């Protein structure tokens, strides 16, 4: 999508309507944000573009149709932005998007779209507002909207969030009671639209097993997840999975194996140009070297 073209169209329509940038921005975003959008310097949120289109009196797809790629679906674009925010752990952005879309009938009047909002509302209630009980209540409400005997990929994703809340609250056994049936149901789905869901589920299970001091099962789940990443040509979580195996061996004081897997994790993070954990892991490897000697 050529967003510089969209920016130019916004500017044309704004001037035609006699709006200043400040007029257009009112109750939507900042004037500076409008300026950046018109210049093509930033990618506007789908929700921001929606409210701009409403103020300018055009359908949102008017902008997409003037880009260089085929027309995008507004709802799907919002869902994609929520997905990316989840991956980046950008919980304030999730809150911002949800609070805007709650006013949008495309979401509030459609059960599955509303479920998406409730799910993500539970995420920001937990991670931003630190309201564990409210988050658990919201995630249960979300899943109740569509829950059947055969679980869908979306429902498994939502239940994984509940498992994460329980894990973060120190309820490791309860989190596994969510993850175990989720894994069984996941195996029944022939085609996954998001192939990372399996490795994410296995990684979450591995972390719970580690907390319960069942290191063998944790290592086993990590290795299955690594094999999944290799088979599906995925790098997502590959470094974290190797690190977690090393962490299990560290807890068992098997420092040679701990060093091996953590060094492999370092190599993977280096390939991904992710330096967040480098110093931390190198520090651990140095300690392992002293213990090995």
Secondary structure, DSSP 4 states (H G I P E B T S, - for coil): --HHHHHHHHHHHHHHHT--HHHHHTTTS-HHHHHHHHHT-S---HHHHHHHHHHHTS-THHHHHTSSSPPPPHHHHHHHHHHHHHHTT-HHHHHHHHHHHTT-HHHHTSHHHHHHHHHHHHHHHHHTS--HHHHHHHHHHHHHTT--SSPPHHHHHHHHHHHHHHHHTT-HHHHHHHHHHHHHHHTT-S--S-THHHHHHHHHHHHHHHHTT-HHHHHHHHHHHHHHHHHTT--TTHHHHHHHHHHHHHHTT-HHHHHHHHHHHHHHHHHTT--TTHHHHHHHHHHHHHHH-
